[in-house]
Amino acid sequence: MKKENLIPGKTYLRKHKATMHSRYGNKEAEAEGYIECMQVTPAGAVFFQSGNVLKLKDEEIEKEVREI
């Protein structure tokens, strides 16, 4: 998704790769979650996800963020 199409206050789906840590070692897996756009900045955008503030850069937004 292009950064110019983001709307503050709207919810988006984020699909990304995450490293899962366990006692058997680390494994990379696909993860997804809903994020709410709070603010669009010159360097990227600020999102809110599960009580955490998440800052994504332009490249990450294009690869990971999708409209619901």
Residue frames relative to the residue before (quaternion, step in Angstrom):
aa qw qx qy qz dx dy dz
M 1.0000 0.0000 0.0000 0.0000 0.00 0.00 0.00
K 0.4345 -0.6899 0.5195 0.2558 3.56 -1.02 0.79
K 0.5710 -0.6189 0.4271 0.3293 3.55 -1.06 0.83
E 0.6232 0.5667 -0.3451 0.4140 3.59 1.03 -0.71
N 0.6791 0.4978 -0.2863 0.4572 3.62 1.16 -0.51
L 0.4934 0.6612 -0.4350 0.3608 3.62 1.24 -0.10
I 0.1545 -0.7683 0.6176 0.0666 3.55 -1.07 0.84
P 0.4111 -0.7069 0.5095 0.2678 3.63 -0.63 1.05
G 0.7592 0.3342 -0.2810 0.4826 3.54 -0.96 0.98
K 0.6375 0.5170 -0.3249 0.4698 3.59 1.25 -0.26
T 0.3895 -0.7192 0.5333 0.2159 3.58 -1.15 0.70
Y 0.0981 -0.7868 0.6092 0.0097 3.54 -1.04 0.93
L 0.4217 -0.6665 0.5486 0.2773 3.55 -1.32 0.29
R 0.1353 -0.7870 0.5990 0.0600 3.58 -0.88 0.96
K 0.0614 -0.7713 0.6334 0.0093 3.57 -0.77 1.09
H 0.1495 0.7915 -0.5724 0.1538 3.55 -0.73 1.09
K 0.4989 -0.6082 0.5127 0.3440 3.55 -1.32 0.13
A 0.0483 -0.7902 0.6110 -0.0039 3.54 -1.00 0.90
T 0.3801 -0.7015 0.5519 0.2425 3.55 -1.15 0.60
M 0.2023 -0.7735 0.5942 0.0878 3.55 -0.77 1.10
H 0.1972 -0.7917 0.5721 0.0833 3.57 -0.73 1.08
S 0.1069 0.7751 -0.6178 0.0785 3.57 -0.94 0.89
R 0.6701 -0.4964 0.3499 0.4267 3.56 -1.24 0.07
Y 0.6523 0.5036 -0.3075 0.4757 3.58 1.27 -0.25
G 0.7131 -0.4037 0.2435 0.5188 3.58 1.27 0.05
N 0.5630 -0.5886 0.4612 0.3520 3.53 -1.32 -0.09
K 0.0417 -0.7872 0.6152 -0.0012 3.55 -1.05 0.79
E 0.3241 -0.7321 0.5641 0.2020 3.56 -0.98 0.85
A 0.0086 0.8095 -0.5840 0.0604 3.56 -0.86 1.00
E 0.5319 -0.5866 0.4968 0.3552 3.54 -1.29 0.34
A 0.0375 -0.7848 0.6186 -0.0045 3.56 -0.98 0.88
E 0.0327 -0.7862 0.6162 0.0326 3.55 -1.19 0.51
G 0.0787 0.7881 -0.6062 0.0722 3.51 -1.20 0.58
Y 0.4998 -0.6393 0.4949 0.3108 3.53 -1.28 0.40
I 0.0573 -0.7830 0.6194 0.0032 3.55 -0.99 0.92
E 0.2643 -0.7510 0.5848 0.1556 3.56 -1.11 0.71
C 0.4048 -0.7102 0.5264 0.2337 3.56 -0.82 1.02
M 0.1825 -0.7939 0.5735 0.0865 3.57 -0.78 1.05
Q 0.7998 -0.0899 0.1266 0.5799 3.56 0.94 -0.94
V 0.2675 -0.7199 0.6166 0.1731 3.56 -1.12 0.75
T 0.1173 -0.8074 0.5779 0.0182 3.57 -0.75 1.11
P 0.6636 -0.4994 0.3537 0.4303 3.63 -1.19 0.22
A 0.7223 0.4324 -0.2458 0.4805 3.62 1.07 -0.68
G 0.7872 -0.1576 0.1383 0.5800 3.63 1.20 -0.31
A 0.4957 -0.6213 0.4833 0.3670 3.54 -0.80 -1.05
V 0.3323 -0.7100 0.5876 0.2005 3.54 -1.29 0.49
F 0.0857 -0.8010 0.5925 -0.0028 3.55 -0.86 1.07
F 0.3005 -0.7060 0.6106 0.1963 3.54 -1.35 0.35
Q 0.0879 0.7954 -0.5916 0.0980 3.59 -0.75 1.08
S 0.8594 -0.1291 0.0563 0.4915 3.57 -0.69 1.15
G 0.7576 -0.3907 0.2054 0.4809 3.58 0.85 0.93
N 0.6722 0.4637 -0.2887 0.4999 3.59 1.28 0.03
V 0.3783 -0.6775 0.5776 0.2533 3.55 -1.19 0.62
L 0.1003 -0.7997 0.5919 -0.0032 3.55 -0.83 1.06
K 0.1316 -0.7889 0.5980 0.0525 3.59 -0.72 1.09
L 0.0558 -0.7999 0.5976 -0.0021 3.58 -0.70 1.10
K 0.3931 -0.6978 0.5509 0.2344 3.56 -1.10 0.76
D 0.7357 -0.4357 0.2921 0.4285 3.56 -1.30 0.30
E 0.6742 0.5049 -0.3016 0.4468 3.61 0.88 -0.94
E 0.6586 0.5067 -0.3018 0.4675 3.58 1.01 -0.84
I 0.6248 0.5394 -0.3375 0.4525 3.57 1.02 -0.76
E 0.6761 0.4987 -0.3001 0.4517 3.60 0.88 -0.91
K 0.7242 0.4403 -0.2547 0.4656 3.62 0.97 -0.80
E 0.8161 0.3619 -0.1358 0.4297 3.59 0.85 -0.95
V 0.7239 0.4611 -0.2524 0.4468 3.62 0.97 -0.79
R 0.0139 -0.7877 0.6152 -0.0297 3.55 -0.95 1.00
E 0.4789 -0.6461 0.5085 0.3075 3.54 -1.16 0.61
I 0.5062 -0.6624 0.4651 0.2978 3.57 -1.03 0.80
